[in-house]
Structure formats: C-alpha cells, structure tokens
C-alpha cells in the first residue's frame, strides 16, 4: 500500500497519533493490540487503513461522524475522492495527515 507524508516520525508521535485516532473513532483502548516497540508509521497507517476500509463497508455513518470530529476538510475530501481509485486509501491519508498536524501543533505549543 503506497504511503504519503508523515512516515518518518518519532515513535512517540506515532503513538500519540494512534491515540487520537482511537479517541476520534471512539474505539476502546484495547482495539489495536500492538506492542509499543513494534509500532512504526507504516504499521500505524495500515491499522488506520483497515479501520477505514471496514467502516466504508459496514458503518459509513460512523466514518462520516469521525471525519467530522477529526476535522477533515469536507471540500478537500470531496475533491480527493472525485479523482481517487481507492477511497479507503485517500480517506486514510487525509485522516493521518490531519492527526499528524494535531500532534505537531500540540508539540509546538507545549514548548512555548
């Protein structure tokens, strides 16, 4: 599965991003059973991708509600999906990018 920006990051940021995703999708803390030392950005993205794929097929309303909570731009999403051959990939990339922005934003303001 092709991977975009944000895949060269600290493990702490990856874990924070996964934690944000769990919160935004209202998943219990045991949803993804993976050891911290085993996680990397690619594995984290793969977990997100599988979740999005599942929700696209089985619970579209929950996916839409989660996208709203995450604050994925509706206009950008519509434009991206209009040219995408893989909606799950496109949506996952947009979620991942937005969550990484949140992590960076929090880090920047925590240092101030």
N, C-alpha and C positions, 0 to 999 in steps of 0.2 A: 504494500500500500504506500503510495507516494506521500511524503511528509514535507510540510512547508516550514515557515519561520518558527523560531522558538524552540528548536530541538537541540540547542546547545546551551543548556542552562544548568544551574546548580540543583542538586538533588533536593535541597530544602525548598526551592521554588516549585519543583515538580510536585512534591508532596503537598505544598500549600495549594497549588492549582487543583489537584485531585480533591482536596478537602473542600474547596469552594464549589467544585462540580457536584460533589456529594450533597452539599447543603442546598445548592440551587435546584437540583433534581429531586431533593427530599429523599435521598437514599439513606438507609441506616449505615452506621459506621463500619459494619462488617460486610457491606455489599461487595467490596473488592478485597479479597483476602490475598494480599501480596506483601511479602516482607520488604521493609524499607530498603534493605541493601540490594534487593533485586530490581527495584524500580529505576527506570530511566525514562526519558521523554518519549521515546518510541513506544514503549510498553504502556505508558500512561495514555498516549494518544490512541493506541489500539483498544484500550478499555473504554475510552470515550466513544470511539467509533462503533464498537459493538453495542453500546447502550443506545446510541442514536439510531442505529440500524433497527434495533429491537423496537424502539418507540415509534419509528416511522411505520412499522408494520402492525404494531399491536396497541399503541396508545398515543395516537397523534395529538390529542388534546393536551396530554401531559407534556409532550415535547414542546408544543407551542407555548404553554404556560411557563415552562422552564426557560425557553428562549427569551421571553418577556422579562423574567426575573434576572437573567444573566445580562440583559440589556444589549442583545444583539440587534443591530440596526435592521429594521424591517425592510427598508428600501434596499440596503446592500444585500440582504438575504434574497429578496425577490430577484434582483439583478443577477446575482451569482447563480441562483437556481435556474434562471432562464437559459443560461449557457452551459450548465453542468450536465455531464453524462452520469454523474454519481452523486445524487443528493446527500446521501449519508456522509460521504467524504467532505463535501462542501460545507454542510452544517457543522460537522465536527471541527473542521479547520476554523470556522468562524467562532465557535464556542471557545476553542483552545486559545485563539488569538485574544479574545476578549478577557478570558480568565488570566492570561499572562499580563495583560495590561493592568488588571486589578492588582496583581502581585507586585508589579513594578511600581505602581502608584503608591501602594502601601509601604514598600521599602523606602521609596523616596521621602515620604512624609514621616516615616518613623525615624529617619536620620536627622530630620530638622529639629 
